[in-house]
Every structure is written in C-alpha cells, then in structure tokens.
Amino acid sequence: MNNGDPANKTAFNRLQRWGMWFDNFSFDIENIKGKENSLANFASRELNQSSKVNITQ
C-alpha cells in the first residue's frame, strides 16, 4: 500500500493507529440520508462563496 513513499507510509501508519484506537469501542455504523439528518447535511456543506454582495455608500 505505501509503495516506499514516505507520505504514504505516514498515512498508512496513521490509519493503523486509528484502527487500533477504534478497536477499543463497540459501535454500529449506519447510513442516515441527508433528508432525514438535515443538521449534519447542512453542516457538511461548504457555504456558497460565489454569491455577490452589493455595498452602497
């Protein structure tokens, strides 16, 4: 997986540590559609940066 690249090795090691940390917990992962989880759906979206604001003096 890491192909000798130091960046890949670092990422691989980090994923291994996270996996070992998560092994300490018992949990179930379930998908919740955005329509049913509107707060998380909203929070995960980037704000529209392209909207223009008109300022007059």
N, C-alpha and C positions, 0 to 999 in steps of 0.2 A: 504494500500500500504506500509506503513512504518513498520508494524509489531512490533512496540516498539523498534526497533534497532535505537540507536542514529544516526548512519551513514545514515541509510535510511531516518530518519526524516530530517536530514540536506539536503540530496539530494532532497527530496520531497519539502521542503521549498524553496530551490534554484530554482527548476523548476517552482514553483508557482510565485516567483518574476520575473523570466524571462518571463513567460507567461503574467503577468500584464504589464511588460515593452513593450513587443511586441504588446500589445493591443493598444498602442499609435500610431501605424503605420498602413497604408493601403498598402498591398502588395499582390502579387500573387506569388506562388511558382510553378516553372515549372522545370521539369527534362530536362537536356541537356546531350545527350550521350557524352561519353568521346571522341569519334571520332570527334565530332563537337565542342568540347571545349578543345582543346589539351593543352592549357596553364594550366588550372585548373587540368586537368587529370595528367599532368606531376608534378605539384606542390604538389599533394596529395599523391604521391608515395614515399616510402622510398628509399633512394639511396641504391644500391647494396653494402653491406658491406663485402660480401664474396669474392669479386674479389681480386686476389693476385697481388702484385706489386713487381717486381724484381728490387733490387737495387744492383748495382755492383760498386766497387771502383777501 
